[in-house]
Amino acid sequence: MTQFLYDGKPLSKDYKAIDISWLKPTPNCKLCRPTDNYVCFDCEMKQVQSKTNAIYTDCCTWVERCTES
């Protein structure tokens, strides 16, 4: 199991990496490339933060706290 760091501090083990395969290039962005489905980091950040509660870790991974129901 991966230990994620945020601001240099370890996160609890209930954080899991999220799947970001749903991201789409923003049509009016000059950095995104729809031809090869590349999403620039600014657009990635906006999309992830608008749809999830994920945080971006020190090791460049989006993670979200998993809650058992």
PQR file of N, CA, C, O and H, with PARSE charges and radii, in Angstrom:
ATOM      1  N   MET A   1       0.841  -1.178   0.000 -0.4000 1.5000
ATOM      2  CA  MET A   1       0.000   0.000   0.000 -0.0000 2.0000
ATOM      3  C   MET A   1       0.887   1.243   0.000  0.5500 1.7000
ATOM      4  O   MET A   1       1.877   1.310   0.729 -0.5500 1.4000
ATOM      5  N   THR A   2       0.528   2.211  -0.814 -0.4000 1.5000
ATOM      6  CA  THR A   2       1.296   3.445  -0.926 -0.0000 2.0000
ATOM      7  C   THR A   2       0.970   4.391   0.215  0.5500 1.7000
ATOM      8  O   THR A   2      -0.195   4.584   0.564 -0.5500 1.4000
ATOM      9  H   THR A   2      -0.276   2.156  -1.406  0.4000 1.0000
ATOM     10  N   GLN A   3       2.010   4.980   0.794 -0.4000 1.5000
ATOM     11  CA  GLN A   3       1.829   6.011   1.815 -0.0000 2.0000
ATOM     12  C   GLN A   3       1.946   7.358   1.115  0.5500 1.7000
ATOM     13  O   GLN A   3       3.012   7.716   0.614 -0.5500 1.4000
ATOM     14  H   GLN A   3       2.956   4.823   0.511  0.4000 1.0000
ATOM     15  N   PHE A   4       0.849   8.101   1.082 -0.4000 1.5000
ATOM     16  CA  PHE A   4       0.842   9.398   0.416 -0.0000 2.0000
ATOM     17  C   PHE A   4       1.243  10.492   1.388  0.5500 1.7000
ATOM     18  O   PHE A   4       0.911  10.439   2.573 -0.5500 1.4000
ATOM     19  H   PHE A   4      -0.017   7.811   1.488  0.4000 1.0000
ATOM     20  N   LEU A   5       1.969  11.497   0.870 -0.4000 1.5000
ATOM     21  CA  LEU A   5       2.367  12.654   1.662 -0.0000 2.0000
ATOM     22  C   LEU A   5       1.648  13.892   1.148  0.5500 1.7000
ATOM     23  O   LEU A   5       1.440  14.047  -0.055 -0.5500 1.4000
ATOM     24  H   LEU A   5       2.238  11.540  -0.093  0.4000 1.0000
ATOM     25  N   TYR A   6       1.273  14.766   2.066 -0.4000 1.5000
ATOM     26  CA  TYR A   6       0.657  16.041   1.721 -0.0000 2.0000
ATOM     27  C   TYR A   6       1.336  17.104   2.570  0.5500 1.7000
ATOM     28  O   TYR A   6       1.301  17.039   3.799 -0.5500 1.4000
ATOM     29  H   TYR A   6       1.442  14.640   3.044  0.4000 1.0000
ATOM     30  N   ASP A   7       1.950  18.077   1.920 -0.4000 1.5000
ATOM     31  CA  ASP A   7       2.747  19.104   2.615 -0.0000 2.0000
ATOM     32  C   ASP A   7       3.805  18.473   3.512  0.5500 1.7000
ATOM     33  O   ASP A   7       4.074  18.961   4.610 -0.5500 1.4000
ATOM     34  H   ASP A   7       1.978  18.129   0.922  0.4000 1.0000
ATOM     35  N   GLY A   8       4.402  17.385   3.034 -0.4000 1.5000
ATOM     36  CA  GLY A   8       5.480  16.724   3.758 -0.0000 2.0000
ATOM     37  C   GLY A   8       5.039  15.831   4.899  0.5500 1.7000
ATOM     38  O   GLY A   8       5.881  15.240   5.575 -0.5500 1.4000
ATOM     39  H   GLY A   8       4.184  16.989   2.142  0.4000 1.0000
ATOM     40  N   LYS A   9       3.742  15.717   5.131 -0.4000 1.5000
ATOM     41  CA  LYS A   9       3.233  14.894   6.226 -0.0000 2.0000
ATOM     42  C   LYS A   9       2.466  13.699   5.668  0.5500 1.7000
ATOM     43  O   LYS A   9       1.727  13.837   4.693 -0.5500 1.4000
ATOM     44  H   LYS A   9       3.058  16.197   4.582  0.4000 1.0000
ATOM     45  N   PRO A  10       2.636  12.526   6.282 -0.5600 1.5000
ATOM     46  CA  PRO A  10       1.913  11.347   5.782  0.2800 2.0000
ATOM     47  C   PRO A  10       0.406  11.476   6.012  0.5500 1.7000
ATOM     48  O   PRO A  10      -0.048  11.930   7.063 -0.5500 1.4000
ATOM     49  N   LEU A  11      -0.343  11.066   5.006 -0.4000 1.5000
ATOM     50  CA  LEU A  11      -1.802  11.003   5.134 -0.0000 2.0000
ATOM     51  C   LEU A  11      -2.178   9.667   5.764  0.5500 1.7000
ATOM     52  O   LEU A  11      -1.422   8.698   5.686 -0.5500 1.4000
ATOM     53  H   LEU A  11       0.026  10.697   4.153  0.4000 1.0000
ATOM     54  N   SER A  12      -3.334   9.624   6.379 -0.4000 1.5000
ATOM     55  CA  SER A  12      -3.790   8.359   6.961 -0.0000 2.0000
ATOM     56  C   SER A  12      -4.012   7.344   5.844  0.5500 1.7000
ATOM     57  O   SER A  12      -4.155   7.705   4.676 -0.5500 1.4000
ATOM     58  H   SER A  12      -3.948  10.410   6.443  0.4000 1.0000
ATOM     59  N   LYS A  13      -4.039   6.090   6.219 -0.4000 1.5000
ATOM     60  CA  LYS A  13      -4.132   5.010   5.237 -0.0000 2.0000
ATOM     61  C   LYS A  13      -5.495   4.919   4.561  0.5500 1.7000
ATOM     62  O   LYS A  13      -5.671   4.116   3.645 -0.5500 1.4000
ATOM     63  H   LYS A  13      -3.924   5.796   7.168  0.4000 1.0000
ATOM     64  N   ASP A  14      -6.469   5.730   4.995 -0.4000 1.5000
ATOM     65  CA  ASP A  14      -7.778   5.677   4.354 -0.0000 2.0000
ATOM     66  C   ASP A  14      -7.873   6.574   3.116  0.5500 1.7000
ATOM     67  O   ASP A  14      -8.966   6.764   2.581 -0.5500 1.4000
ATOM     68  H   ASP A  14      -6.327   6.383   5.739  0.4000 1.0000
ATOM     69  N   TYR A  15      -6.752   7.126   2.656 -0.4000 1.5000
ATOM     70  CA  TYR A  15      -6.723   7.876   1.397 -0.0000 2.0000
ATOM     71  C   TYR A  15      -6.313   6.938   0.265  0.5500 1.7000
ATOM     72  O   TYR A  15      -5.349   6.182   0.385 -0.5500 1.4000
ATOM     73  H   TYR A  15      -5.865   6.972   3.091  0.4000 1.0000
ATOM     74  N   LYS A  16      -7.053   6.999  -0.825 -0.4000 1.5000
ATOM     75  CA  LYS A  16      -6.789   6.146  -1.986 -0.0000 2.0000
ATOM     76  C   LYS A  16      -6.682   7.017  -3.231  0.5500 1.7000
ATOM     77  O   LYS A  16      -7.345   8.049  -3.333 -0.5500 1.4000
ATOM     78  H   LYS A  16      -7.836   7.613  -0.923  0.4000 1.0000
ATOM     79  N   ALA A  17      -5.845   6.597  -4.174 -0.4000 1.5000
ATOM     80  CA  ALA A  17      -5.715   7.301  -5.450 -0.0000 2.0000
ATOM     81  C   ALA A  17      -7.035   7.205  -6.205  0.5500 1.7000
ATOM     82  O   ALA A  17      -7.714   6.179  -6.164 -0.5500 1.4000
ATOM     83  H   ALA A  17      -5.307   5.759  -4.090  0.4000 1.0000
ATOM     84  N   ILE A  18      -7.389   8.283  -6.891 -0.4000 1.5000
ATOM     85  CA  ILE A  18      -8.633   8.265  -7.664 -0.0000 2.0000
ATOM     86  C   ILE A  18      -8.324   8.062  -9.144  0.5500 1.7000
ATOM     87  O   ILE A  18      -7.229   8.370  -9.614 -0.5500 1.4000
ATOM     88  H   ILE A  18      -6.837   9.117  -6.924  0.4000 1.0000
ATOM     89  N   ASP A  19      -9.304   7.542  -9.860 -0.4000 1.5000
ATOM     90  CA  ASP A  19      -9.214   7.352 -11.299 -0.0000 2.0000
ATOM     91  C   ASP A  19      -9.573   8.676 -11.979  0.5500 1.7000
ATOM     92  O   ASP A  19     -10.663   9.206 -11.764 -0.5500 1.4000
ATOM     93  H   ASP A  19     -10.193   7.291  -9.478  0.4000 1.0000
ATOM     94  N   ILE A  20      -8.672   9.207 -12.790 -0.4000 1.5000
ATOM     95  CA  ILE A  20      -8.960  10.466 -13.483 -0.0000 2.0000
ATOM     96  C   ILE A  20      -9.098  10.262 -14.990  0.5500 1.7000
ATOM     97  O   ILE A  20      -8.916  11.204 -15.762 -0.5500 1.4000
ATOM     98  H   ILE A  20      -7.787   8.777 -12.965  0.4000 1.0000
ATOM     99  N   SER A  21      -9.412   9.058 -15.407 -0.4000 1.5000
ATOM    100  CA  SER A  21      -9.547   8.772 -16.838 -0.0000 2.0000
ATOM    101  C   SER A  21     -10.747   9.492 -17.460  0.5500 1.7000
ATOM    102  O   SER A  21     -10.858   9.561 -18.684 -0.5500 1.4000
ATOM    103  H   SER A  21      -9.559   8.292 -14.780  0.4000 1.0000
ATOM    104  N   TRP A  22     -11.635  10.024 -16.636 -0.4000 1.5000
ATOM    105  CA  TRP A  22     -12.819  10.735 -17.118 -0.0000 2.0000
ATOM    106  C   TRP A  22     -12.516  12.178 -17.537  0.5500 1.7000
ATOM    107  O   TRP A  22     -13.377  12.841 -18.114 -0.5500 1.4000
ATOM    108  H   TRP A  22     -11.545   9.968 -15.642  0.4000 1.0000
ATOM    109  N   LEU A  23     -11.310  12.672 -17.256 -0.4000 1.5000
ATOM    110  CA  LEU A  23     -10.961  14.044 -17.614 -0.0000 2.0000
ATOM    111  C   LEU A  23     -11.022  14.251 -19.125  0.5500 1.7000
ATOM    112  O   LEU A  23     -10.669  13.358 -19.896 -0.5500 1.4000
ATOM    113  H   LEU A  23     -10.610  12.133 -16.786  0.4000 1.0000
ATOM    114  N   LYS A  24     -11.470  15.428 -19.539 -0.4000 1.5000
ATOM    115  CA  LYS A  24     -11.561  15.773 -20.956 -0.0000 2.0000
ATOM    116  C   LYS A  24     -10.826  17.083 -21.210  0.5500 1.7000
ATOM    117  O   LYS A  24     -10.861  17.982 -20.369 -0.5500 1.4000
ATOM    118  H   LYS A  24     -11.757  16.153 -18.912  0.4000 1.0000
ATOM    119  N   PRO A  25     -10.157  17.205 -22.361 -0.5600 1.5000
ATOM    120  CA  PRO A  25      -9.517  18.470 -22.707  0.2800 2.0000
ATOM    121  C   PRO A  25     -10.559  19.592 -22.778  0.5500 1.7000
ATOM    122  O   PRO A  25     -11.672  19.376 -23.257 -0.5500 1.4000
ATOM    123  N   THR A  26     -10.202  20.770 -22.309 -0.4000 1.5000
ATOM    124  CA  THR A  26     -11.098  21.919 -22.369 -0.0000 2.0000
ATOM    125  C   THR A  26     -10.979  22.539 -23.764  0.5500 1.7000
ATOM    126  O   THR A  26      -9.883  22.911 -24.182 -0.5500 1.4000
ATOM    127  H   THR A  26      -9.298  20.945 -21.920  0.4000 1.0000
ATOM    128  N   PRO A  27     -12.103  22.654 -24.488 -0.5600 1.5000
ATOM    129  CA  PRO A  27     -12.053  23.109 -25.883  0.2800 2.0000
ATOM    130  C   PRO A  27     -11.391  24.479 -26.091  0.5500 1.7000
ATOM    131  O   PRO A  27     -10.676  24.667 -27.075 -0.5500 1.4000
ATOM    132  N   ASN A  28     -11.614  25.425 -25.195 -0.4000 1.5000
ATOM    133  CA  ASN A  28     -11.070  26.774 -25.413 -0.0000 2.0000
ATOM    134  C   ASN A  28      -9.718  26.995 -24.734  0.5500 1.7000
ATOM    135  O   ASN A  28      -9.251  28.132 -24.656 -0.5500 1.4000
ATOM    136  H   ASN A  28     -12.195  25.272 -24.395  0.4000 1.0000
ATOM    137  N   CYS A  29      -9.091  25.943 -24.248 -0.4000 1.5000
ATOM    138  CA  CYS A  29      -7.784  26.060 -23.601 -0.0000 2.0000
ATOM    139  C   CYS A  29      -6.686  25.900 -24.646  0.5500 1.7000
ATOM    140  O   CYS A  29      -6.726  24.985 -25.468 -0.5500 1.4000
ATOM    141  H   CYS A  29      -9.471  25.020 -24.311  0.4000 1.0000
ATOM    142  N   LYS A  30      -5.709  26.796 -24.605 -0.4000 1.5000
ATOM    143  CA  LYS A  30      -4.609  26.742 -25.578 -0.0000 2.0000
ATOM    144  C   LYS A  30      -3.585  25.662 -25.243  0.5500 1.7000
ATOM    145  O   LYS A  30      -2.762  25.313 -26.089 -0.5500 1.4000
ATOM    146  H   LYS A  30      -5.676  27.539 -23.937  0.4000 1.0000
ATOM    147  N   LEU A  31      -3.623  25.126 -24.019 -0.4000 1.5000
ATOM    148  CA  LEU A  31      -2.647  24.110 -23.617 -0.0000 2.0000
ATOM    149  C   LEU A  31      -3.173  22.686 -23.742  0.5500 1.7000
ATOM    150  O   LEU A  31      -2.391  21.761 -23.963 -0.5500 1.4000
ATOM    151  H   LEU A  31      -4.292  25.409 -23.332  0.4000 1.0000
ATOM    152  N   CYS A  32      -4.481  22.493 -23.605 -0.4000 1.5000
ATOM    153  CA  CYS A  32      -5.068  21.156 -23.782 -0.0000 2.0000
ATOM    154  C   CYS A  32      -4.999  20.770 -25.258  0.5500 1.7000
ATOM    155  O   CYS A  32      -5.039  21.630 -26.138 -0.5500 1.4000
ATOM    156  H   CYS A  32      -5.115  23.245 -23.426  0.4000 1.0000
ATOM    157  N   ARG A  33      -4.894  19.456 -25.519 -0.4000 1.5000
ATOM    158  CA  ARG A  33      -4.837  18.963 -26.895 -0.0000 2.0000
ATOM    159  C   ARG A  33      -5.910  17.905 -27.112  0.5500 1.7000
ATOM    160  O   ARG A  33      -5.703  16.741 -26.766 -0.5500 1.4000
ATOM    161  H   ARG A  33      -4.861  18.758 -24.804  0.4000 1.0000
ATOM    162  N   PRO A  34      -7.044  18.284 -27.674 -0.5600 1.5000
ATOM    163  CA  PRO A  34      -8.110  17.308 -27.923  0.2800 2.0000
ATOM    164  C   PRO A  34      -7.704  16.177 -28.874  0.5500 1.7000
ATOM    165  O   PRO A  34      -8.270  15.086 -28.809 -0.5500 1.4000
ATOM    166  N   THR A  35      -6.730  16.426 -29.755 -0.4000 1.5000
ATOM    167  CA  THR A  35      -6.343  15.400 -30.732 -0.0000 2.0000
ATOM    168  C   THR A  35      -5.783  14.144 -30.080  0.5500 1.7000
ATOM    169  O   THR A  35      -5.963  13.042 -30.598 -0.5500 1.4000
ATOM    170  H   THR A  35      -6.270  17.313 -29.807  0.4000 1.0000
ATOM    171  N   ASP A  36      -5.099  14.304 -28.934 -0.4000 1.5000
ATOM    172  CA  ASP A  36      -4.594  13.117 -28.242 -0.0000 2.0000
ATOM    173  C   ASP A  36      -5.095  13.032 -26.796  0.5500 1.7000
ATOM    174  O   ASP A  36      -4.520  12.336 -25.960 -0.5500 1.4000
ATOM    175  H   ASP A  36      -4.953  15.199 -28.513  0.4000 1.0000
ATOM    176  N   ASN A  37      -6.183  13.760 -26.529 -0.4000 1.5000
ATOM    177  CA  ASN A  37      -6.876  13.709 -25.237 -0.0000 2.0000
ATOM    178  C   ASN A  37      -6.002  14.207 -24.069  0.5500 1.7000
ATOM    179  O   ASN A  37      -6.211  13.803 -22.925 -0.5500 1.4000
ATOM    180  H   ASN A  37      -6.650  14.326 -27.209  0.4000 1.0000
ATOM    181  N   TYR A  38      -5.025  15.084 -24.360 -0.4000 1.5000
ATOM    182  CA  TYR A  38      -4.169  15.643 -23.303 -0.0000 2.0000
ATOM    183  C   TYR A  38      -4.909  16.763 -22.578  0.5500 1.7000
ATOM    184  O   TYR A  38      -5.465  17.663 -23.208 -0.5500 1.4000
ATOM    185  H   TYR A  38      -4.855  15.412 -25.289  0.4000 1.0000
ATOM    186  N   VAL A  39      -4.909  16.700 -21.245 -0.4000 1.5000
ATOM    187  CA  VAL A  39      -5.521  17.724 -20.401 -0.0000 2.0000
ATOM    188  C   VAL A  39      -4.396  18.430 -19.646  0.5500 1.7000
ATOM    189  O   VAL A  39      -3.638  17.787 -18.920 -0.5500 1.4000
ATOM    190  H   VAL A  39      -4.458  15.969 -20.733  0.4000 1.0000
ATOM    191  N   CYS A  40      -4.285  19.755 -19.814 -0.4000 1.5000
ATOM    192  CA  CYS A  40      -3.241  20.487 -19.102 -0.0000 2.0000
ATOM    193  C   CYS A  40      -3.532  20.463 -17.596  0.5500 1.7000
ATOM    194  O   CYS A  40      -4.660  20.196 -17.182 -0.5500 1.4000
ATOM    195  H   CYS A  40      -4.902  20.278 -20.403  0.4000 1.0000
ATOM    196  N   PHE A  41      -2.516  20.742 -16.785 -0.4000 1.5000
ATOM    197  CA  PHE A  41      -2.695  20.623 -15.346 -0.0000 2.0000
ATOM    198  C   PHE A  41      -3.729  21.603 -14.800  0.5500 1.7000
ATOM    199  O   PHE A  41      -4.487  21.247 -13.899 -0.5500 1.4000
ATOM    200  H   PHE A  41      -1.599  20.959 -17.121  0.4000 1.0000
ATOM    201  N   ASP A  42      -3.780  22.827 -15.323 -0.4000 1.5000
ATOM    202  CA  ASP A  42      -4.777  23.789 -14.827 -0.0000 2.0000
ATOM    203  C   ASP A  42      -6.196  23.267 -15.046  0.5500 1.7000
ATOM    204  O   ASP A  42      -7.036  23.358 -14.151 -0.5500 1.4000
ATOM    205  H   ASP A  42      -3.164  23.117 -16.056  0.4000 1.0000
ATOM    206  N   CYS A  43      -6.462  22.729 -16.218 -0.4000 1.5000
ATOM    207  CA  CYS A  43      -7.791  22.186 -16.505 -0.0000 2.0000
ATOM    208  C   CYS A  43      -8.049  20.911 -15.703  0.5500 1.7000
ATOM    209  O   CYS A  43      -9.166  20.676 -15.242 -0.5500 1.4000
ATOM    210  H   CYS A  43      -5.780  22.655 -16.946  0.4000 1.0000
ATOM    211  N   GLU A  44      -7.010  20.091 -15.542 -0.4000 1.5000
ATOM    212  CA  GLU A  44      -7.132  18.890 -14.705 -0.0000 2.0000
ATOM    213  C   GLU A  44      -7.539  19.287 -13.291  0.5500 1.7000
ATOM    214  O   GLU A  44      -8.464  18.707 -12.721 -0.5500 1.4000
ATOM    215  H   GLU A  44      -6.103  20.281 -15.917  0.4000 1.0000
ATOM    216  N   MET A  45      -6.856  20.266 -12.731 -0.4000 1.5000
ATOM    217  CA  MET A  45      -7.131  20.695 -11.369 -0.0000 2.0000
ATOM    218  C   MET A  45      -8.564  21.217 -11.240  0.5500 1.7000
ATOM    219  O   MET A  45      -9.264  20.872 -10.288 -0.5500 1.4000
ATOM    220  H   MET A  45      -6.105  20.737 -13.194  0.4000 1.0000
ATOM    221  N   LYS A  46      -9.000  22.039 -12.184 -0.4000 1.5000
ATOM    222  CA  LYS A  46     -10.359  22.584 -12.138 -0.0000 2.0000
ATOM    223  C   LYS A  46     -11.399  21.473 -12.217  0.5500 1.7000
ATOM    224  O   LYS A  46     -12.375  21.484 -11.466 -0.5500 1.4000
ATOM    225  H   LYS A  46      -8.431  22.320 -12.957  0.4000 1.0000
ATOM    226  N   GLN A  47     -11.196  20.505 -13.130 -0.4000 1.5000
ATOM    227  CA  GLN A  47     -12.170  19.421 -13.294 -0.0000 2.0000
ATOM    228  C   GLN A  47     -12.222  18.522 -12.062  0.5500 1.7000
ATOM    229  O   GLN A  47     -13.304  18.175 -11.588 -0.5500 1.4000
ATOM    230  H   GLN A  47     -10.403  20.497 -13.740  0.4000 1.0000
ATOM    231  N   VAL A  48     -11.055  18.148 -11.545 -0.4000 1.5000
ATOM    232  CA  VAL A  48     -11.015  17.259 -10.374 -0.0000 2.0000
ATOM    233  C   VAL A  48     -11.644  17.954  -9.167  0.5500 1.7000
ATOM    234  O   VAL A  48     -12.443  17.349  -8.453 -0.5500 1.4000
ATOM    235  H   VAL A  48     -10.176  18.430 -11.930  0.4000 1.0000
ATOM    236  N   GLN A  49     -11.289  19.220  -8.933 -0.4000 1.5000
ATOM    237  CA  GLN A  49     -11.807  19.922  -7.769 -0.0000 2.0000
ATOM    238  C   GLN A  49     -13.294  20.247  -7.885  0.5500 1.7000
ATOM    239  O   GLN A  49     -13.966  20.424  -6.869 -0.5500 1.4000
ATOM    240  H   GLN A  49     -10.640  19.711  -9.513  0.4000 1.0000
ATOM    241  N   SER A  50     -13.812  20.327  -9.101 -0.4000 1.5000
ATOM    242  CA  SER A  50     -15.244  20.609  -9.248 -0.0000 2.0000
ATOM    243  C   SER A  50     -16.106  19.354  -9.070  0.5500 1.7000
ATOM    244  O   SER A  50     -17.303  19.465  -8.804 -0.5500 1.4000
ATOM    245  H   SER A  50     -13.266  20.183  -9.926  0.4000 1.0000
ATOM    246  N   LYS A  51     -15.513  18.165  -9.214 -0.4000 1.5000
ATOM    247  CA  LYS A  51     -16.301  16.925  -9.146 -0.0000 2.0000
ATOM    248  C   LYS A  51     -15.951  16.006  -7.979  0.5500 1.7000
ATOM    249  O   LYS A  51     -16.668  15.039  -7.721 -0.5500 1.4000
ATOM    250  H   LYS A  51     -14.541  18.075  -9.431  0.4000 1.0000
ATOM    251  N   THR A  52     -14.855  16.294  -7.270 -0.4000 1.5000
ATOM    252  CA  THR A  52     -14.435  15.416  -6.179 -0.0000 2.0000
ATOM    253  C   THR A  52     -13.968  16.246  -4.986  0.5500 1.7000
ATOM    254  O   THR A  52     -13.924  17.475  -5.046 -0.5500 1.4000
ATOM    255  H   THR A  52     -14.273  17.080  -7.480  0.4000 1.0000
ATOM    256  N   ASN A  53     -13.629  15.569  -3.926 -0.4000 1.5000
ATOM    257  CA  ASN A  53     -13.005  16.193  -2.757 -0.0000 2.0000
ATOM    258  C   ASN A  53     -11.530  15.796  -2.679  0.5500 1.7000
ATOM    259  O   ASN A  53     -10.924  15.832  -1.608 -0.5500 1.4000
ATOM    260  H   ASN A  53     -13.664  14.571  -3.877  0.4000 1.0000
ATOM    261  N   ALA A  54     -10.970  15.424  -3.809 -0.4000 1.5000
ATOM    262  CA  ALA A  54      -9.595  14.929  -3.850 -0.0000 2.0000
ATOM    263  C   ALA A  54      -8.585  16.039  -3.569  0.5500 1.7000
ATOM    264  O   ALA A  54      -8.845  17.220  -3.799 -0.5500 1.4000
ATOM    265  H   ALA A  54     -11.462  15.394  -4.679  0.4000 1.0000
ATOM    266  N   ILE A  55      -7.440  15.623  -3.070 -0.4000 1.5000
ATOM    267  CA  ILE A  55      -6.315  16.535  -2.876 -0.0000 2.0000
ATOM    268  C   ILE A  55      -5.139  16.018  -3.687  0.5500 1.7000
ATOM    269  O   ILE A  55      -5.050  14.826  -3.982 -0.5500 1.4000
ATOM    270  H   ILE A  55      -7.229  14.664  -2.883  0.4000 1.0000
ATOM    271  N   TYR A  56      -4.239  16.923  -4.045 -0.4000 1.5000
ATOM    272  CA  TYR A  56      -3.072  16.582  -4.853 -0.0000 2.0000
ATOM    273  C   TYR A  56      -1.898  16.380  -3.912  0.5500 1.7000
ATOM    274  O   TYR A  56      -1.513  17.298  -3.187 -0.5500 1.4000
ATOM    275  H   TYR A  56      -4.311  17.892  -3.805  0.4000 1.0000
ATOM    276  N   THR A  57      -1.333  15.195  -3.921 -0.4000 1.5000
ATOM    277  CA  THR A  57      -0.279  14.854  -2.965 -0.0000 2.0000
ATOM    278  C   THR A  57       1.086  15.334  -3.425  0.5500 1.7000
ATOM    279  O   THR A  57       1.261  15.780  -4.559 -0.5500 1.4000
ATOM    280  H   THR A  57      -1.646  14.449  -4.511  0.4000 1.0000
ATOM    281  N   ASP A  58       2.047  15.234  -2.520 -0.4000 1.5000
ATOM    282  CA  ASP A  58       3.431  15.600  -2.823 -0.0000 2.0000
ATOM    283  C   ASP A  58       4.014  14.739  -3.945  0.5500 1.7000
ATOM    284  O   ASP A  58       4.930  15.172  -4.645 -0.5500 1.4000
ATOM    285  H   ASP A  58       1.905  14.872  -1.599  0.4000 1.0000
ATOM    286  N   CYS A  59       3.491  13.526  -4.118 -0.4000 1.5000
ATOM    287  CA  CYS A  59       4.005  12.631  -5.168 -0.0000 2.0000
ATOM    288  C   CYS A  59       3.151  12.711  -6.437  0.5500 1.7000
ATOM    289  O   CYS A  59       3.139  11.786  -7.249 -0.5500 1.4000
ATOM    290  H   CYS A  59       2.747  13.175  -3.549  0.4000 1.0000
ATOM    291  N   CYS A  60       2.431  13.843  -6.594 -0.4000 1.5000
ATOM    292  CA  CYS A  60       1.686  14.129  -7.830 -0.0000 2.0000
ATOM    293  C   CYS A  60       0.558  13.140  -8.123  0.5500 1.7000
ATOM    294  O   CYS A  60       0.363  12.733  -9.268 -0.5500 1.4000
ATOM    295  H   CYS A  60       2.441  14.595  -5.934  0.4000 1.0000
ATOM    296  N   THR A  61      -0.170  12.764  -7.097 -0.4000 1.5000
ATOM    297  CA  THR A  61      -1.289  11.847  -7.229 -0.0000 2.0000
ATOM    298  C   THR A  61      -2.526  12.471  -6.606  0.5500 1.7000
ATOM    299  O   THR A  61      -2.453  13.026  -5.510 -0.5500 1.4000
ATOM    300  H   THR A  61      -0.011  13.095  -6.167  0.4000 1.0000
ATOM    301  N   TRP A  62      -3.663  12.388  -7.293 -0.4000 1.5000
ATOM    302  CA  TRP A  62      -4.919  12.836  -6.706 -0.0000 2.0000
ATOM    303  C   TRP A  62      -5.435  11.727  -5.802  0.5500 1.7000
ATOM    304  O   TRP A  62      -5.569  10.585  -6.242 -0.5500 1.4000
ATOM    305  H   TRP A  62      -3.722  11.937  -8.183  0.4000 1.0000
ATOM    306  N   VAL A  63      -5.729  12.045  -4.539 -0.4000 1.5000
ATOM    307  CA  VAL A  63      -6.245  11.055  -3.597 -0.0000 2.0000
ATOM    308  C   VAL A  63      -7.501  11.603  -2.916  0.5500 1.7000
ATOM    309  O   VAL A  63      -7.701  12.812  -2.796 -0.5500 1.4000
ATOM    310  H   VAL A  63      -5.620  12.973  -4.181  0.4000 1.0000
ATOM    311  N   GLU A  64      -8.324  10.672  -2.484 -0.4000 1.5000
ATOM    312  CA  GLU A  64      -9.557  11.024  -1.797 -0.0000 2.0000
ATOM    313  C   GLU A  64      -9.722  10.089  -0.609  0.5500 1.7000
ATOM    314  O   GLU A  64      -9.359   8.914  -0.674 -0.5500 1.4000
ATOM    315  H   GLU A  64      -8.161   9.691  -2.581  0.4000 1.0000
ATOM    316  N   ARG A  65     -10.268  10.615   0.466 -0.4000 1.5000
ATOM    317  CA  ARG A  65     -10.489   9.799   1.653 -0.0000 2.0000
ATOM    318  C   ARG A  65     -11.625   8.807   1.358  0.5500 1.7000
ATOM    319  O   ARG A  65     -12.702   9.199   0.909 -0.5500 1.4000
ATOM    320  H   ARG A  65     -10.563  11.569   0.519  0.4000 1.0000
ATOM    321  N   CYS A  66     -11.371   7.546   1.614 -0.4000 1.5000
ATOM    322  CA  CYS A  66     -12.376   6.507   1.444 -0.0000 2.0000
ATOM    323  C   CYS A  66     -13.119   6.345   2.747  0.5500 1.7000
ATOM    324  O   CYS A  66     -12.520   6.288   3.820 -0.5500 1.4000
ATOM    325  H   CYS A  66     -10.496   7.228   1.979  0.4000 1.0000
ATOM    326  N   THR A  67     -14.418   6.273   2.643 -0.4000 1.5000
ATOM    327  CA  THR A  67     -15.234   6.070   3.838 -0.0000 2.0000
ATOM    328  C   THR A  67     -15.993   4.764   3.687  0.5500 1.7000
ATOM    329  O   THR A  67     -16.640   4.517   2.669 -0.5500 1.4000
ATOM    330  H   THR A  67     -14.905   6.320   1.771  0.4000 1.0000
ATOM    331  N   GLU A  68     -15.907   3.964   4.679 -0.4000 1.5000
ATOM    332  CA  GLU A  68     -16.636   2.694   4.696 -0.0000 2.0000
ATOM    333  C   GLU A  68     -18.046   2.947   5.198  0.5500 1.7000
ATOM    334  O   GLU A  68     -18.231   3.606   6.221 -0.5500 1.4000
ATOM    335  H   GLU A  68     -15.382   4.166   5.506  0.4000 1.0000
ATOM    336  N   SER A  69     -19.044   2.432   4.489 -0.4000 1.5000
ATOM    337  CA  SER A  69     -20.438   2.630   4.908 -0.0000 2.0000
ATOM    338  C   SER A  69     -20.998   1.361   5.496  0.5500 1.7000
ATOM    339  O   SER A  69     -22.159   1.330   5.905 -0.5500 1.4000
ATOM    340  H   SER A  69     -18.895   1.897   3.658  0.4000 1.0000
TER
END
